[in-house]
Amino acid sequence: MKILFINLPYTFNISRASRWPEKTKSGTLYYPYWLAYAAGVCEEKKIETNLIDCITKNYDRKDILNEIIKYKPDFIMTEVTTPTCYYDYETINFIKEENPHIKIIVGGTHATILPEQVLNECKGIDYIVRGEYDFTIPEIVLSENDDSKISKIKGISYRNNNEIIHNPDSEPLENLDELPFVSKVYQKYLNVNDYAYAFAQKPMIQIVSSRGCPNQCDFCSYPSTMGGRLFRTRSTKNLVDEIEYISKSMSEIKEIFIEDDTFTVDENRVDEICDEIIKRNLKVTFSCNTRVDLSYEVMKKMKEAGCRLLVVGYESGSQKVLDKIKKGITLEKSLEFAKNTKKLGIKVFGCFMIGLSGDDLDTINETFEFAKKVYPDMCFFQQAVPFPGTDFYAWAKENNYLITEDYSQWLNEEGYLNCLLNYPYASAEEIEKIRDSLMSKYYFSLTYIFKTFLSNLDFNELKRVLRSGSAYILFRLKKLI
């Protein structure tokens, strides 16, 4: 049995593995890391495996058809996202029409939360894998299409004649050391120079050290779909072994991004990981997602181990809004976090959202003023997006704020996420204008340009800033034309 993992083509570069799938404004492109992890598991199960990223290869549907003809897989595994789902359905149906004998498996956030709808809307799909699918895929492949075996595989949805069957949920993977080193999968199938974060040195690499997020933020789709709320980790040895592998066998990598929902949930564990990196004398640069409740002591140890940047969700400058969205932080903690990062010389990418539950024009203004207080090195102001499965989506529907459930309307003609809610205090169009205005006021202020953009930049930082900055300036210029 042979399986082909495909990051499907699209009309422009898009990061399906991102929590915000859209054409980014500053050159960011994620690795298809969920697909890559599962591909590595299939290899370890002795299944003949291939992985193709159609986005980086600029493939269209005919190109991927040619790859399928050459490889002759028995199974194809791919993902769909909410903003791209209808285009993805067309691609999947196109593949199925030309290759009716191939079984097509689909996963990802959208398919996980809406499996019945997806199966009804896309007849080319044979199986949906809900949630984490690393070890579910080989189960399907090794079942050899035996219905009696398929019926026992947890975490899948499929058709049985005209009936859609949803098998019981699978248990989340508890021992993450069972996962392969995804870095080796990237090495084999992908070109690391194709991927980038606006805030990271290039080339960069994405790995995970944990899955699941115990926090309750009402807008976040991953804990509601893929990783769940149960926090699970790789062992310190296993994680640092991979970091050492990257350091020694992928010397071109300039930065490791730890793509956990929140890397720093367990501070004792983070402390142990940093101690192990230091003990092995690994000269690495890494960055990660964190929260503002990160202690100074652990932050200091992270800096010593090679942490360059922290991505943090400040979200709002209003405590009322933070409480409403169940963020579980305080403005005081955010100010303390910002002070500590500046003291240690750790860079910060700060995330702010507007149009959250509890927001109004006053709280949005408070958010901008607060952003100037915490003053991250890089930031974005993004409209809140009602991803299916989140409490924020349920809140938007309940209040009749949602403009459309036609997912083909989620992206505008340029590939960016539309604002999808009309609020009592501002229309969707007004929210978008506010968002763009806040971004411009922050990045094009003289304070930012001279104090942050031009100060304390070594050569690698200068390259990164010029790359991401020029991409964003081009984006803004296009908006003005």
C-alpha positions in Angstrom: 0.0 0.0 0.0 1.2 3.5 -0.9 0.1 6.8 0.5 0.6 10.3 -0.9 0.3 13.3 1.5 -0.6 16.4 -0.3 -0.8 20.0 0.8 -3.3 21.0 -1.8 -2.8 23.7 -4.4 -4.5 27.0 -4.1 -4.8 30.2 -6.1 -2.1 31.9 -4.0 0.3 31.0 -1.1 -1.7 30.1 2.0 -0.7 28.4 5.3 -3.4 25.7 5.9 -1.6 24.7 9.1 -1.9 28.3 10.5 -4.5 29.2 13.1 -5.4 32.1 10.7 -5.4 30.5 7.2 -5.0 33.4 4.8 -2.5 35.0 2.5 -0.2 36.7 5.0 0.9 40.3 4.7 4.6 39.8 5.4 5.8 36.7 3.6 5.0 34.1 6.3 4.4 30.5 5.1 4.0 27.6 7.4 5.3 24.1 7.0 2.4 21.6 6.5 3.5 20.2 9.8 0.4 18.1 10.7 0.7 16.3 7.4 4.5 15.9 7.9 4.1 14.3 11.3 1.6 11.8 10.0 3.8 11.0 7.0 6.7 10.3 9.4 4.5 7.9 11.3 3.5 6.1 8.1 7.1 5.7 7.2 7.8 4.1 10.6 4.9 1.7 10.0 6.7 0.6 6.8 4.1 2.1 4.5 5.5 3.5 1.3 5.0 7.3 1.7 5.5 10.5 -0.2 4.7 14.2 0.7 4.2 17.0 -1.7 3.6 20.6 -0.9 1.8 22.1 -3.9 1.9 25.6 -2.4 5.7 25.9 -2.5 5.9 24.1 -5.8 3.3 26.4 -7.4 1.4 23.4 -8.6 -2.0 23.6 -10.1 -4.5 20.8 -10.2 -3.1 19.3 -13.4 0.4 19.3 -11.9 -0.7 17.3 -8.9 -2.6 14.9 -11.2 0.7 14.3 -13.0 2.4 13.5 -9.7 -0.4 11.1 -8.8 0.0 9.3 -12.2 3.8 8.9 -11.5 3.5 7.8 -7.9 0.4 5.6 -8.2 -0.8 5.9 -4.6 -3.5 3.7 -3.1 -4.4 6.5 -0.6 -4.2 10.3 -0.6 -4.2 12.3 2.6 -4.8 16.0 2.7 -6.4 18.8 4.8 -9.0 21.4 4.2 -9.5 24.7 6.1 -12.7 26.8 6.6 -11.5 29.7 4.3 -10.3 27.3 1.5 -12.8 24.5 1.8 -14.9 25.0 -1.4 -11.8 25.3 -3.6 -10.3 22.3 -1.8 -13.5 20.3 -2.5 -13.2 21.1 -6.2 -9.6 19.9 -6.2 -10.5 16.7 -4.3 -13.4 15.9 -6.6 -11.1 16.6 -9.6 -8.6 14.1 -8.3 -11.3 11.5 -7.5 -12.9 11.8 -11.0 -9.6 11.1 -12.6 -8.6 8.4 -10.0 -11.8 6.7 -8.7 -9.8 3.8 -7.3 -7.8 6.0 -4.9 -9.1 6.4 -1.4 -9.0 10.0 -0.3 -8.6 10.9 3.4 -9.2 14.4 4.7 -8.3 16.0 8.1 -7.8 19.4 9.6 -9.8 21.9 11.7 -12.7 22.3 9.4 -13.2 18.6 8.7 -12.9 17.8 12.4 -15.6 20.1 13.6 -18.0 19.6 10.6 -17.4 16.1 9.4 -21.0 15.4 8.2 -21.3 18.7 6.3 -17.9 18.1 4.7 -18.8 14.6 3.6 -22.1 15.8 2.2 -20.5 18.7 0.3 -17.5 16.8 -1.1 -18.4 13.4 -2.7 -14.7 12.7 -3.5 -13.8 12.2 0.2 -13.7 8.6 1.4 -12.7 9.2 5.0 -12.5 12.1 7.4 -10.0 11.9 10.3 -11.1 14.0 13.2 -8.6 15.7 15.5 -5.0 14.3 15.8 -4.6 11.8 13.0 -1.0 10.8 13.1 -1.7 7.1 14.0 -5.2 7.0 12.5 -3.9 7.3 9.0 -1.8 4.0 9.1 -4.8 2.2 10.6 -6.9 3.2 7.6 -4.1 2.3 5.1 -3.4 -1.1 6.8 -7.1 -2.0 6.9 -6.8 -2.6 3.2 -10.4 -1.3 2.7 -11.8 -4.1 4.9 -15.2 -2.7 6.2 -15.0 -4.8 9.3 -11.7 -3.2 10.2 -12.7 0.3 9.2 -15.7 0.2 11.5 -13.4 -0.3 14.5 -11.1 2.6 13.8 -11.7 5.5 16.2 -11.8 9.1 15.2 -13.0 8.7 11.6 -16.2 9.5 9.6 -17.1 7.9 6.4 -20.0 6.7 4.2 -21.6 3.3 4.4 -23.8 3.2 1.3 -26.0 6.3 1.7 -25.4 6.6 5.5 -22.7 8.7 7.1 -21.0 6.9 10.0 -19.1 8.7 12.8 -17.0 6.2 14.7 -16.3 7.1 18.4 -13.6 9.7 19.0 -10.0 8.6 19.2 -8.1 9.1 22.4 -5.5 11.9 22.3 -1.9 10.7 21.9 -0.5 10.7 25.4 3.2 9.7 24.7 4.4 12.3 22.2 7.8 10.6 22.1 6.1 8.1 19.7 6.0 10.8 17.1 8.9 10.9 14.6 11.3 13.9 14.4 9.4 16.0 11.9 12.7 17.7 11.0 13.8 14.5 9.3 10.5 14.4 7.3 11.1 18.0 6.2 14.6 17.1 5.1 13.4 14.3 3.0 10.5 15.9 1.2 10.6 19.7 1.6 12.9 22.6 1.0 13.4 24.6 4.3 14.1 27.7 2.3 10.5 27.8 1.1 9.1 28.5 4.5 9.2 31.6 6.7 7.8 33.5 9.6 7.8 37.3 9.4 9.3 37.5 12.9 11.8 34.6 12.5 15.3 34.4 11.0 15.3 32.5 7.7 15.5 29.6 7.1 13.4 28.6 10.1 11.9 25.3 11.1 8.7 24.4 13.0 8.5 21.5 15.5 6.1 20.8 18.4 7.1 19.9 22.0 3.5 19.5 23.3 -0.1 19.3 22.2 -3.3 20.5 23.7 -3.9 23.8 25.5 -5.5 23.9 29.0 -6.5 27.6 28.6 -10.0 28.6 27.8 -9.7 31.5 25.3 -13.1 31.6 23.5 -11.8 32.5 20.0 -9.0 29.8 19.6 -9.9 27.0 17.1 -7.0 24.5 17.7 -8.0 23.5 21.3 -11.6 23.1 20.0 -10.5 20.9 17.0 -7.1 19.5 16.7 -5.1 19.4 19.9 -7.9 19.6 22.5 -7.6 20.9 26.1 -5.5 18.0 27.5 -1.9 19.2 27.7 0.6 16.5 26.7 4.3 16.7 26.2 7.4 15.2 24.7 10.1 14.2 27.2 12.9 16.6 27.7 15.4 14.1 26.2 13.3 13.5 23.1 12.8 17.2 22.4 16.4 18.2 23.0 17.6 15.2 20.9 15.7 16.7 18.0 17.0 20.2 18.7 20.5 18.7 18.7 19.7 16.9 15.4 18.6 20.1 13.8 21.7 21.9 15.1 24.1 19.3 13.8 22.4 17.9 10.7 20.5 21.0 9.4 23.1 23.6 9.9 21.4 26.0 7.5 18.5 26.5 10.0 18.8 29.9 11.6 15.8 29.6 14.0 13.7 26.8 15.6 10.1 27.8 16.2 8.3 25.6 18.8 4.8 25.5 17.4 3.0 24.5 20.6 -0.2 26.3 21.4 1.6 27.4 24.6 5.2 26.1 25.1 5.4 27.5 28.6 2.4 25.9 30.2 4.6 23.9 32.6 7.5 26.2 33.7 9.4 23.4 35.5 9.5 21.5 32.2 10.7 24.5 30.3 13.4 25.0 32.9 14.5 21.4 32.4 14.6 21.7 28.6 16.7 24.9 28.8 19.0 23.2 31.3 19.5 20.3 28.9 20.2 22.6 25.9 22.8 24.5 28.0 24.3 21.2 29.4 24.8 19.9 25.8 26.3 23.3 24.8 23.9 23.6 21.9 24.2 27.0 20.2 20.7 27.3 18.9 18.2 30.1 18.4 14.6 29.4 19.2 11.3 31.2 19.6 7.9 30.0 20.8 4.3 30.8 21.8 3.8 31.9 25.4 1.5 33.8 27.8 2.1 36.9 29.8 2.1 34.9 33.1 5.6 33.6 32.2 7.9 34.2 35.2 11.0 36.3 34.9 13.2 33.4 36.2 12.1 31.0 33.5 12.2 33.7 30.9 15.8 34.4 31.9 16.7 30.7 31.6 15.1 30.6 28.1 17.3 33.5 27.1 20.4 31.7 28.3 19.4 28.6 26.2 18.9 30.6 23.0 15.4 32.1 23.1 15.3 35.1 20.7 11.6 35.9 20.6 8.3 35.2 22.3 5.0 35.3 20.6 2.3 36.4 23.0 -1.4 37.1 22.9 -2.0 40.4 24.7 -5.3 40.4 22.8 -6.9 43.4 24.4 -6.1 46.5 26.5 -9.4 46.2 28.3 -9.6 44.0 31.4 -13.4 43.7 30.8 -12.8 42.2 27.4 -10.0 39.9 28.6 -12.4 38.5 31.3 -15.2 38.1 28.7 -13.0 36.1 26.3 -11.7 33.9 29.2 -8.1 34.8 28.5 -7.1 34.3 32.1 -4.6 37.2 32.3 -4.5 40.7 33.6 -3.3 44.0 32.2 -0.8 44.2 35.1 0.7 40.8 34.1 1.0 42.0 30.5 2.9 45.1 31.6 5.2 43.0 33.8 5.8 40.6 30.9 6.7 43.4 28.6 9.0 45.0 31.2 10.8 41.6 31.7 11.3 40.9 28.0 12.9 44.4 27.5 15.1 43.9 30.6 16.4 40.5 29.2 16.6 41.6 25.6 14.1 39.1 24.3 12.1 40.3 21.3 8.3 40.1 21.4 5.7 39.6 18.7 2.5 40.8 20.3 -1.0 39.7 19.1 -4.0 42.0 19.5 -7.5 41.4 18.3 -10.4 43.8 17.7 -14.1 42.8 17.6 -13.8 40.3 20.4 -16.8 39.5 22.5 -17.2 42.4 24.9 -15.5 44.9 22.6 -16.7 48.3 21.5 -15.1 51.4 20.0 -13.8 52.5 23.4 -12.2 49.2 24.3 -10.6 49.0 20.8 -9.0 52.3 21.4 -7.9 51.1 24.8 -6.2 48.2 23.1 -4.2 50.4 20.8 -3.2 52.7 23.7 -2.2 49.6 25.6 -0.2 48.3 22.7 1.9 51.5 22.8 2.5 50.8 26.5 3.8 47.2 26.2 5.4 48.2 22.9 6.3 44.9 21.2 9.0 44.7 18.6 6.5 43.4 16.1 2.7 43.1 16.4 -0.5 42.6 14.5 -4.0 43.9 15.0 -6.4 41.4 13.6 -10.1 41.2 13.5 -11.5 38.3 15.5 -12.6 35.5 13.3 -15.5 33.2 14.2 -14.1 29.8 13.4 -16.6 27.0 13.6 -16.4 25.1 16.9 -15.3 28.0 19.0 -17.3 29.8 21.7 -16.8 33.0 19.8 -18.5 31.5 16.8 -21.5 30.4 19.0 -21.6 33.9 20.5 -21.6 35.6 17.0 -24.4 33.4 15.8 -26.5 33.8 19.0 -26.3 37.6 18.6 -26.9 37.6 14.8 -23.6 39.3 14.2 -22.4 36.7 11.6 -22.7 38.0 8.1 -22.5 34.7 6.3 -21.9 31.0 6.7 -20.9 30.8 3.1 -17.2 29.9 3.5 -16.4 31.0 0.0 -16.9 34.6 1.3 -14.3 34.2 4.0 -11.4 35.4 1.9 -11.4 38.6 -0.1 -10.1 38.8 -3.7 -6.6 39.4 -2.4 -6.6 36.3 -0.2 -7.0 38.0 3.2 -9.6 37.1 5.8 -12.7 39.3 5.6 -14.3 40.7 8.7 -17.3 38.4 9.1 -19.3 40.1 11.7 -21.4 43.3 11.8 -21.4 44.7 15.4 -23.9 47.2 16.9 -21.0 49.7 17.2 -19.3 49.1 13.8 -19.9 47.3 10.5 -17.6 44.6 9.1 -16.2 47.2 6.7 -15.6 49.7 9.5 -13.8 47.1 11.6 -11.4 46.4 8.7 -10.7 50.1 8.3 -10.0 50.4 12.0 -7.7 47.3 11.8 -5.7 48.7 8.9 -5.5 52.1 10.6 -4.1 50.7 13.8 -1.5 48.7 11.9 -0.4 51.8 10.0 -0.4 54.0 13.1 1.8 51.5 15.0 4.3 50.6 12.3 4.7 53.9 10.5 5.0 56.1 13.7 8.4 57.8 14.0 8.8 56.2 17.4 8.6 52.7 16.0 10.8 53.5 12.9 13.6 55.0 14.9 13.5 53.3 18.2 12.7 49.7 17.1 13.3 49.4 13.4 16.7 51.0 13.3 18.1 50.2 16.8 20.0 47.1 18.0 19.9 45.3 14.7 22.6 42.8 13.9 23.0 41.5 10.4 20.5 38.6 10.7 17.9 40.8 12.4 18.3 43.5 9.7 17.7 40.9 6.9 14.6 39.7 8.7 13.2 43.2 9.3 13.9 44.2 5.7 12.2 41.0 4.4 9.1 41.2 6.5 8.9 45.0 6.4 9.1 45.4 2.7 6.4 42.7 2.2 4.1 44.6 4.6 4.8 48.0 2.9 4.0 46.4 -0.5 0.7 45.1 1.0 -0.2 48.6 2.3 0.6 50.2 -1.0 -1.6 47.8 -2.9 -4.4 48.7 -0.6 -4.0 52.4 -1.5 -4.1 51.7 -5.3 
